[in-house]
Amino acid sequence: MTPHRNRRHRRRYAACVVLSAAFALIGTQSHAATDPQHRPRPWPARHQADVGRQHSHLVRSGYRMAALTPGAKSPGGDGGSDEAENSAEASAQFTEARTAPGVVAPGAYGAAWRQLQDMPRTDGGWSHVTRRPYDSDDPRYRDINSNSSGGAGYVTGRITGIAADDRGYVYAGGANGGVFRSRTGGGHWQPIADSLPSLSTGTLALDHSGRLWYATGESNTGATSFVGTGVYVLGDPRHGTFRPGDRVGGPELESTVIHALRFAGGTVWAATSRGVWSHSTTDLSGPWTQEFAPNPAYLPGGSLAADPAAPYKNIANDVAVDPKDPSKVVLAVGWRGGDTYNGLYSKQNGTWQRLSSLGDLPSGSADVGNVTFAAAADGSRLYAVDQSPAQMSSNPDSGLKGVYVSKSGSPAGPWTLIADYPKLKASGSALQSAGYMPGIQSWYNQFLQVDPADPDHVYLGLEEVYETKNGGTSWITPGPYWNFTFPCWSVDPAKRTGDCFPTTHSDQHAVAVGSHRGKTWVYVGNDGGIYRRPLKGAVDSGGHAKDWESLADGTIDTLQYYSVGIGRDRTYGGVSVTGGLQDNGQSMLRGRDRVMGSNFGGDGADTITDPADGCNIAQEYVYLDMWVTQDCGVNNGAWSTDPAKATEYEVAPPDKDLGGAGARFIAPIAADAKNTGTWVAGGRHVWVQTKGFAIRSGAEWKNVFDLGEGHVATAVAASGGRVWAAWCGPCNNQGFTRGIAVGNADGTGWHQLALPADGTVPNRYLSAFETDPADPQHVFLAVNGFSRTWTEGPGAGVGHVFESWNGGAGWTDISANLPDVPADSVRLLPDGGLALGTDLAVFHRAPGAGQWKVLGHGLPTTAALQVRLGPDGLLYAATHGRGIWSFDVRRPEGRRD
């Protein structure tokens, strides 16, 4: 995924995978026409029209979506100002941290997981802090920077796979959270895949015999998509749980993402990031067969495997099978940003050939991007949705080429266009702004589902949920992006009309139809979790559903945290726990809460929380766009009539305005370990401010050091006025460099460290510091990526944790027996021990010990992006896929739920 872009869209993108952007607000003139009272919208919604107009301007002025083309650069380097590419940059940066300066070879995560299984564990158990409902519309938090009241209701993390049967069993797969089962048609969820080495969900599917197939490796070319370890089959999904021995075939699909599984006779087809594969559905042993890879030289082991573009050269998106002849198969292949191999292929005379002359459905490489198929149960219809790389590079409003139907049911067509983005825009969509219309994220958001009992009744998922009951002649939008754009909306719930029904979270990824107690439901998965409504549900006069129900009841926690902050709750006792989330803002859990609320909107990134008062919070949006509150963000919306009543303040350092050239998508911020009133923020420059939570303006930051042109901070830390800043630039595998700068908070004494040329500190992404409060010369460094064993390219060294006793003049590798897996966060414990968060687990090194152990029991195998100590003495882990967990490090036995 390639770098780019800067502006914001407040409600989200998907840095972890992806552009969840939203520019839903219709323009000023249109707003005035539909909303005669001119009711103020929240700042996030108000900003959308401006961002959309900027997007339109860039495309119309000749900008060509460089961010979506491997290896390309936008004008001005890594910067830019187009919202539609924000997720592409997010995607690039999350991947860069784990791969640069090389390409990860197959088997890396699997090998690390096997190492993990052989390691000793400490006593004690983890407690699941966020296992409770999360209300994105919590009425307590309606300040200027909140999305509360948009209509999405209870949310959890991104759901990328759903399967459902006719007896009330529903299976939901989190982006990096594994599989959950419900026996009640949705809700009361139980995790059933936690013993697997990968919890990243590509897709879920039930076969004709009722077995559940779980393809790992999230099927989005987005920011925080983790690769998987293959495909697993559960023979009795209503009662059993997945085990490592349930894997189909061998290691052939390790370290891939899997976009789709399709069944034809006794064969299952898998569309993956390394081409199309097949396997028998009766004999699950034996290797997978590679059916087609358009550019085999770029596959692992090939002559071009180390090329920076290799991960983009063999992407397959879906497979369609002719219901009348299962031997006739069509493959949808192609990178979303465009490549010469993009197209639709079928086997002719024993070889795969590009198709043409399919009717309205494009077949040329410029117009075939991300494609999804859906077949009617009786074989009479086949539908397809197509994202066009050419349109994305030229159209300021949408990348959607169209939605099509083959009325013969054959993938060979002929195909007829039944929807394009103007038609969907006119269907009741909330996306009316220039620069952000239906299908703008069709490279990221796609699903199709045909009603099993009616081949003309179809659900389509893009940013929103669309529906047709007549084969595409007309469409409605039962699941609009949000309600902010509609006249029925008001920040005051008492003033909203009855037409503002709950909607779904935006950014659709998965869909299924199932039945429970005689009622048939459609289930949709998106960046906010899983929702359901009756398959033929009720709508209002605008075509918006009256009957969506969120199934995020708190028993399913797939929340994707980047950070966690803990402070004493001075109102209710105990502690308040907050954290920044992919596409779900900032969560707020106070001392007595049974339900979490959201006090900041958009993507939540890094966090600074006052340990002495958990209502003092600084939240980063992206690219160093920082906001601060001193009352937890509590507001009933009074700011909308009296701006002086807003209690959230934008305090971003100036690097924010440079976007990707000025800061990483998730940029590092930190408070001084000895003085919470001194903060450090890292972009191209190192910024310091000394007013703590009383800061009210970005002008109050001081630029204390310039890291250099093309360099951006990856980690910052401070203790007693001594500041550390790690940087990279370029940050991808084309000329990757990294370094460390050290100086004082007052701007004096700054210099770049001379890192050892012998590779003692590997030439990889430097992800975190930890300083010793008792000795300013004593510091720890966490290093991301994999060692040379798994990196095809110049990535040097093996270690993941390093220690210096002389202010960085010399470093010692203390990784010892750690698995070879990316390290994300390191924390010095009060007793002198260390805690390390990695992409697989949290590890512990006891005081004076040389070896590491897995910390405790009960923490799912998922990425712990940040570990922090709370004022209550507990260690908190922000996981990117399974919420926030805590562990009592004050006593050896820990504590359990």
N, C-alpha and C positions, 0 to 999 in steps of 0.2 A: 503496500500500500505505500503510497508515495506521499511525500510531504505536501502539505499545504493548507493554507488559508487562514484567514484571521477574522474577522468580525465575530459576531455571536448571534445566537438566536435564542437565547435565554432558556427556552424550555428544555433544550437538549441538543445533542447530536449523538454521538455515540462514541465517544472516544473509546472505547474499548470495543469498539466495534461498532461504533458507527454512527454516522450521521443521523442523529435523531432530530434533526433540526426542525424548527417550526417557524413559519412566517405566516401564521394564520390570519393576522389582522388584515382586513380589507382596507383599502386606501382611505384617506381622509374624506374625500368627497362622498365615496360610497358609504362610509361610516355615518356621515351626517344624514344621508338619505334614509338609512335603515334604522338609525338610532336618534330620533329627534331630541331626546333628552341629553345627548352628548355625554353619556355617562363615562367617566374615566375608566380606562382599563388598567390592569396591573402593568407595571413597567415592562415585564417580559413581553406581554402581548403588544403593548404600544410600540415596542421596538421592532416588531417583526416586519412591518411594512417598509421601514427604512432599510433593513437588511435585504429584503427582497428587491427593492429598487436598485441597491448596489449590485446585487447579483446580475440583474438585467443589464445594467450599464456595462459590466465587465464583459459579458458575452457579446453584447451588441457592438462593443468597441474592439472586438477581435480576439479577446482572450479565449484560449482553447483548452480549458480543463486539463492543464498540464498535470494536475495532481492525480489524475486517473490513468496516466500513462507511465509505466514503469521507467524509472530513471530520469524522467523529465523534471524540469524545474520551472516554477512560475516566474513571471517577471519579478526581478528583485531577489532571486534566490529562494529561500525557504519561506519567505513572507507571502504577501498577497492579501486580498481583502474580500474574498468571495465566500459567503456562508456555505454554499453548496459543497465546497470541498473541505469544510472543517472536519468532517468525519474521515475523509481520506487522509488528512494529516494526522488525525488522532490514530487512525489505523497504522499509519507508517511509524509513528513514534512508539506505540506500544510494541510493535514488531521489532523495531530497531533495538530497543533495550535488550531484547532477548536473542538477537541474531547478529547484529553488527559486531565486527566487520565481515562476517561471513554468512553462510546459509546453514541452518541446522539440518543435519542429516537425519534420516529416518531412524527411529529407535531411541532417541535421546531421552524423551520423557519416560518411556517404558523402562529403560535401563535405570534411570534415577529412582523410579518407583520400586523396582526390584531391590535396589540398594536400601531403600527406606524400610522394606519389610524385614531386613536382616539386622536392623539397628535396635539397640535396647531403648526402652522407654522409661521415663520417670513415673513415679506414682502420681495419683491425682487425676481428676477429670475436668474437662472444660464445661463451662456453663454457657448456654445459648442465650445471649442477651436479647437479640432481636426476633425471637420466636413469638411474635405477637402481631396483630394487624398493624398496617402502616397506612394511615388515611392521608392521601395526597390533598384532600379537600378539607382538612381539619379546620373548623371555623376559628380556632384560636390564632391561626397564623395567616393573616390576610394583609400583611404589610406590602409595601411597594414592590419588593423583589420576590414575592411568593407567587406560585401558580395556583394556590389554593382556590377552590371554587370553580376550576375549569371543567369538572365533571367526571374525571377518571376514577374518583373514589379510592377504595382500598387497592394498593398496588404491591407488587413484589418485583424481583428482577426479571430480566428478559427471558421469555419462554420461546424456545426455538423448535420444539417438537411436541406434538399432541397426537394421541391415539385414543379411541373410545369404542366400546362395544355396545351391544343392545341389552346389557344387564346392569348398567349403571357404573361400570368400571371405566375410569378415565385415567390416563397416564400423561403426565406433563414433564417435559425435559427442560431444565434450566440451561442458560447459555454456558455457565460453568458451575452448575449446581447439581447435576445428576438428575435421576428420574424419581418422580413422586407418583404415588398411586392413591386414587380415591375410589371407595366402594359405594359412594352415595351420589353418583352423578356429578361430583365436583365438591371439593371441600373435605375437611377431616383427612388431610393428606399424610402419607407415610413415605419416607424415602426408601427406595428399593435398589439403589445402585451404588451405595456408599463404599462398598468393598472393591470397586473397580479402580484401576489406575488412572482413569480419566473420567471426569464428570462433565466434560464439555459435550454439549448435545448438538449433533448434526441434524438428525431426524429420528422420529419414532414411527413404527408401522406394525400393524397387526396383520398376519398372513391369514390365509383361508382356514388354517387349522387352529387359529386362535393364539399362536405364539407371538410374543412381542419381540420385535427386532429393534435394537438400539444401536444406531450409527453414531459414533463419537467423533468429535472434531466439528466445532460449530460451523454451520454452513453459510456464514456471512464473511465476505471479504472486508471486514470492518475492524475497528480498532482493537477490541479486546477479545477477539476470537482466538481460542486456544485450539491447537491441534489435538487429535485424539489418538487412540490406540487400536482402532479397528471397529468391527461390528460384533455385537453380542446378541444372543438369542435366549429368551427366557421361555421355557416350555409351558410353565403354569404361572402366567403373570398375575392371576387373581390371588395367588397365595405365596408365590416364591419371591426370591430376591436374586439379583444378578450376582454372579461370581466370576472371577477371572477365567475360570475354565469354560465359561459359556461363549468364549470368543469363536467366531467362525473363521476357519482357515488359519493361516499363520500370521507373520508380522507384515504382510504385504501392504496393509493399509495403515500401519503405524505412521504417526507424524503427518497425517493428511487431515483435511477437512472433507466432510462428506455431505454433499448437497441434497441427494435424493436416493431412496431405495425404491425400485420398481420390480414387481413380480410378474413373471410370464411363464406359465406352465410350471416346470420344476426348476426354474432358474430365477435367481435374484440378481438384478443389475444395480450397480452402485456408481453414481456420478460423483467424482471426487476432484480434489485439487491436483491429482496426478493422473487424470484421464478416467476412462470408464472401465470398470471391472465386472466380472460375473462370477457366480458361485452356485453350486447345486443347493437347493433348499431341502433336499432329503439327506444327503451325505454332507454333514457340516465340517468334516475333516478335510485335509488337503488344502493346498494353497488356492488363493483367488487367481483367476485368469484375467490378465489385462487384455481387454478387447480392443481398445483404441487409445492411443496417445498421439496427438497431432505433431508433437515435437519431442520425440524420445531422447534426443541428445541432451535435453535440459533436465531429464529425470535424474534422481540420485544414481551415481555411478556412470552417468553419461559424460561425454566429452565437454559439455557446456554446463555441467551441474553447478559450477561455482559462479556462473554468470549472474550479475545482480538481478536480471530479469527472469531467472529460472523459475521462481515460484508462480509466475503469471503465464507460463507458456503451455500449460496442459490442463487448464481448468474446464471441467465438465459440469454443467448445471442441472440437466435433467435427461430423462429417457422416456420415450413414448413407445408403446407396443400396440401393434394392430390387433384389436380384439378378435378379429376373424382369422388372423394368421400370426401367432406369437413369434414366428421366425422373422417377421418384418418389424424392424426396430429402427427408430430414429433417435439420434443423439443430438442434444443441444449443447454445443461446446463454445466456450469463449470467455475471455477476460472482459469485465464490465467496462474498462477504459478503452477497449478496441485493440485488435491485433489481426494480422492477416489470416490467422487460422480460424477465427470466429466463423461459425456457420452451423448449419444443420446437416447431419451426415446419415447415410444409410449404407448398408453393405450391398455392393453390386459386384458380381463375379468374384466374390471372395475377398474383396477389399472395401474399405470404407471410403465413400466418395461424397463430395459435397452435393447437396440437393439444390435444385433451382426450379423455377416455374411452379410454385406452390399456391398460386393465387395471390391473395392480399398479404399473406404472411411473408415477411422479408426473408431472404436467404443469403444476401450478400454480407460480407464480413463487416462492413461499416454499420449495418443496422441490426445485427444479431449480437446481443449482449447477454444479460441475465435473462433466462427464459424458464418459465414454469409451465408444465402441462397438468391437465386434470381431465379424467375420462368419466363419462356417464356410466353408471352401474350396468346398464343394458348394452353398452357398446355403441349406442347410436350417435353419440356426440363426443368430440374431443375438443377441449378448449386450451388456449395458450395465451400467455401474457409475455410481451417482449419489451425489454429495455434496449434502446438504441445508443451505442457509443457516439455515433455521428450526431444524433440529436442532442445528446448531452453537451457536446462541444460547441453547438451552434444555437441551440434554443435556450433563451434565458429563463424559461418557465418550467420546463419538464423534460425528463429523459425518457418518458414512456412513448414508445412507438405505437403500441396498441394492444388491444385484447381481441382474440380471433376465435373462430369456431370452424371446425371441420365437421360438416353436417353428415358426412359418411361415417364418422368415427375413426377414419384412417389417418395416421400421422402424415400420409402422403397428400392429404387434402382431397379436393381443393379447399383452401382456407378463405374465410370471409371476415373482414374487419367488423367488429361489433361495438367497439368503444375506443376512443382516443381521449387525450387529456381534456380537450374542451368539452366533450360530452360528459365526462365525469365531473368536471368543474361545475357544470350546469345541473348536476343531479342532487344538489343540496350540500355540496362540499363546503367545509369551512376554509378551504385553501383558495382564496381569491386574490391574493397579493401578487403583483408582478415579482417574478423571481422565485416564487414558491407556490406551485400549483400541483394538482394531482400527478403523481409519478416523478416528482423531482428527485425522490430517493428510490426509484424503482430498481436501482442496482443493489439496494439494501433491503427494501421492503417488498415482499411478494408472497402471496399465496393464492390458490384457486381451489374451490371445493364445489362439486356438483351434488345437488340433492339426490340421494340414492333412489328416491321414488319419483323424481321429476327431472328429466334431462335438460329442461329449459330453465331450471331454477339454479342459479349459480351465485356463490359468494366470492368476491375478489378482495384481496388485501393489498393495499399499498401503504401510504401513510395513514389512510383511513380504511374503513370497511365499507365496501359497496355491494349492492345486491341487484340482480335482475331476475324477474320471474317469467320472462318471455324470450329467453335465448339471446338477450342483448339488445333487443329493440329499444328498451328504455331501462334506466338505472335509477336507483335511489342511494342515499348515503346513510344507512342505519347507524354507522359508527363514525361520526365526524371527529375531526382532530381534537377539538375541544369546543366549549360553548362560548368562549370569549367573543367570538365574532358575531354572535347572533343577538338580535334585539331583545330576546327574552332574558339576557344575562344581566346580572347586577352583582357588584361585590358584596352587597347586602343580601343574604339569602331570602330575607322577608320580602324583598322587592323584586325577586325574580318571578317571571310568569310560569304557569304550569307547563309551558312548552319546553322548558330547559330540563330535559330528562337526563339522567346519567348516561355517559357515553363510555367508550373504551379509552384506554391509554393509546397514544399514537404509535406508529411504526410497527406494522403487522408482519409476522414471521411464520405462523403455523396455524393450522385449522383442522378440525375433524368434526364428524357428526356421530352422535351416539344417543342412546335411549336409556331412560331410567323410569321405572314404574309407569310405563305406557306413554311417556312424554318424550318427544324427540328434540334434541338440542343441537345447536351449532356452537362449537367451542373455538375461540380464537386466542392465539398467543401473540404477545407483542412486547415492547420494551417495558411495559408496566405489569406483566404477568399474564393471567389467564382469565377470560370472561366467557359467559355463556348467555344465550337467549333462545327462546323457542325457535326451531328451524324456520317456521313461518310465523314470525312474531308480528307484533303490532307496531305501527309507526304513526307519527303525527302528520300534520298537513305538509310539513317540509320533507317528509321521508326519513326523519330521524327516529330511531327505535325508542320505544317507551319501556323496554323490558330487558335492558342489559343488567347482568348481575356479575359483580366481581367475585371470583373464587379464591382471592387472596385473603383467606380467613386467619392468617397467622400461623397455620400449621405448615404452610409451604413458605420457605424463606430462601429465595434465590437472589437476594439483593446483592448488587455488585458495588462494593465499597472501594474507594481509593484511600480513604483516611478515616481516622476515628479521633474524637476529642472527648475528654472526660473532665468534669468539674463538679465541685460540691453543689448540691441543690440547696440553696439557702432558704427556699420557700417550703419545700415538702420533705426535706431530709434526704439522706443518701446521696447519690450522685446523679447528674444528668449526663447522658451519653448521646453524642451527636456524631455525624459522619457524612462525608461527601460521596455521592452515588452517581454511577453512570445513568444518565437520563431520568433520574428520580430525585433530583435536587439534594437537599440536605435534610436528613432525618433528625428528629428531636424527640428524645425519650427522657422524660423527667422522672423524678424520684417516685411518684405514685402512679404514673401512667400505666394504663392497661392497653392503650392504643398509642402508637407513635404518630406524630404529626410532621409536616414538612414546612419549615420556616423560610427556606430559600428555594427558588426554582432553578430550572435548567440542569445541566450537568454539575454535580458537586465535585470539586477536586480536593485540594489539600485544606486543612483546617487548623486553626489555632484556638484553643479553648483555655480559659482561665481556670487553673486547678482549684482556686479558692472560690470561684463563682461561675457555675456552669452556664449562666445566662450571658456571660461575656464571650462572644463568639466572633471569630473572623472566618469567613467562608470564601474560598476561591471558586469562582466560576471556571473559566479556562483562560489560558494565556495571561495569567496574573491579574485577572479582573477580580479584585478583592472587594468584599462587602463586610461591614461590621455591624453588630447590634450589641446592646448592653441590657436587653430585656428578653432574650431568647427569641426575639422576632414576634412577640405577642402583639397582635393588632387586629381589631375587628373590621378593618377597612376604612377607618375614619380618615385616613390620609387622603382618600379619594375626593373628599369635600374640603379638607383642611390639610394642605401639604405639610404644615408644621407638625402634624401628628405622626408623620412617618418616623420610624425609629430604626430603619436600616439605611446605611450610608455607603455609597460607593467610594472606596479609598484606594483605587488601583494605582500602583506605581506607573510612571510614564511608559515603561516597556510594553504595557498592555496594548497601546495603540499601534505597535509594530507587528502584532500578531505573531506568526510563526518565526519571523526574523528577530523578534524581541523576547520570546519566551517559548518554552515547551508547552504543548497542549495542556498537560497536567504539570504545572510549574511548581517548584518547591518553595515553601514558606515555612518559617520556624520562629519561635520565641526563644530568646536567650535562656539557657537552662538555669541561670542564676538570677535573672531579672525579667519577669514576664512583661515588663513595660518596653523592652527593646525587641524589635522584630527585624528579621532578615527575610528578604524576598529575592529570588534569583531569576533573572531573565538573561538578556545579553549583559546587563549590568548587575552588580550586587547592590541592592537597595537596603537602607536601614532607616527605621523611624523609632523614636523614643517616647511616643505618647501612649503607647499601648492601646487599649480599647477605647481611649478617648480621641483617637484620630478621627478626623472628619473629612479629610481631603487627600487626594493623591499627591497634591503639592507638598505635603508634609514629609515625604520620603526624601532621603539624601542619597545621591549616587556616590558610593564609596569606592567602586572599582569597576572598570570596563574590562570584561573578560575577553574582548577582541571581536573584530568583525567575523560573523559567521559562527560565533561560539554562543551557546546558551547553557544556562545552569541546569544540572540534573539533580543536584542535592545541595542543601545548605544546612549549616548548624552554627550555633553560637553558644559560648559559655564564658561568662565574666568579661564580655566585650571582645573576646577573640572569635573571629568569624572564619568559617570554612565554606568554600564553594567548589563543587566539582562541576565540570562542564564537558560538553562534546561539541564537535563542529569541524567538518561535516559529521552528522550523526548517523548517516546510513553507511552501507558497506562500500561506498565509493569514496575512498580517501578518508575513512573514519579516523578521527583523532579525539583524544580526551586529555584532561588535565585537572589539576587542583590548584586553586588560588587561596591564599591565606592572608589575613590582615586584621586590622582592628575596626571596631564599629564606628570609631570617629574618623575613619578614612585614612589613617596613618599605617605605615608598615606593610603595605600590600605588596605581594610578589607571587609569582607562579612557582610552584614547587618543581624541582627537577626530579621527575619520577625516574626510577632506576631503568637504565637502558637494557638491563638483563631480563626484563619481563617479570620482575618480582611482583609488581602490580600489573595484572594482565591488561592488554590493549582491548578492553571491553568497556561497556557502559557502567559508570560508577553511580550506584543507585542510592546510597545512604551513608551518612556519618552518625557516629555517636561519640560524644565527648565525655571525659571523666570529670565530674565536678570537683574532684579533689586534686586534679593535676591537669592544667591547661595544655601540657605537652603530650598528654595521653589521649589517643583518639583511635576509634575503630572505623573501618571502611567496609561496606558491603558492595559486592560486584555482581552485576547481572550477567546473563548469557550462559553459555556452556563452554566447556574447555575444548582444547584442540581435538580431542577424541571425537566430538560431535559437530564441530564447526568446520565446514568446507570453506576455507579461506584463511586469511592471516590472523584470525583470533588466537592470541597467545596465552599461555599459562593455564593453570588448572584451578587455582583457588577461587573462593567466593567470599571469604572474610579475612581482613588484614588488620594488623595492629601496629601502631607506632607509639614509641615512648619519647620521641624527640621532636615533636611538632611536625612530623612528616618527612624529616630528613632521611629516615630509613623505615622500612616496613617489613613485617614478618607475616608469612602466611599461616594463619591459625585454623585453616579449614579442616585439617586432620581427616576424620572419617566421614565428613559430610557427603551426602550424595551430590553428584555433579548436576546441579539444577540451579536456575537463576535465583539469586538472593535479592530481596527487595527492601528489607528493613532490619536494623540491628538495634538492640536496646541493652544498656548496662543496668543490671538489677541492683537493688540496694545492698545485697550481700556480696556483690562483686562478681556474680555470675553473669552470663550473657543469654539473651533470647534473640533468635534469628527467624524472621519471617521469610519464607521462600515460596516458589510457585507450587510446592507440593505439601508443605507442612511447616510447623513452627518447631524449631530445635532449641535445645538448652545445653549450655556448658556450665557445669558447676564451678564455684570458686576454686581456683588452683588446679582444676582438671585440664587435661589436654584433649580429651575426647568429647564428642557431642552425643546427646541422646534426643530422641523424639520427645517433645514436651507433652506429657499427659496422654489421656485417652478421650476419645469421643469427638475430636475435631475432624470434620470430613476432609478428604483429600482434595483441597482446593487452594488457590493462591492466597496467601496472607500478605497483602501488599503493604500493610503497616502494622507494627506492634508498638503499643504505648502503655506506660504505667499510669494508673489512675491514682487520685489522692486517697482512695480507699485501700491502696496496697495491692490491687489486682492488676494483672497484665491483660490488656485488651488487644484482640487481633481483629483487624478489618480485613475480611476476606472478600475476594472479588467473585462472588457467586453463591456464598452461603451465609451472608450476614456478618454480624459482629459477635464474637465469643469472648469470654473472660476466663482467667485461670488465676488461682490464688498461689502466688509465688512466695508467700511469706512462710509457708510451712510445707514440708516435703509431701504430705499426703494430698495437698490441693483440696479441691472440693468438687462435688458432683451436683448435677441438676437435682 
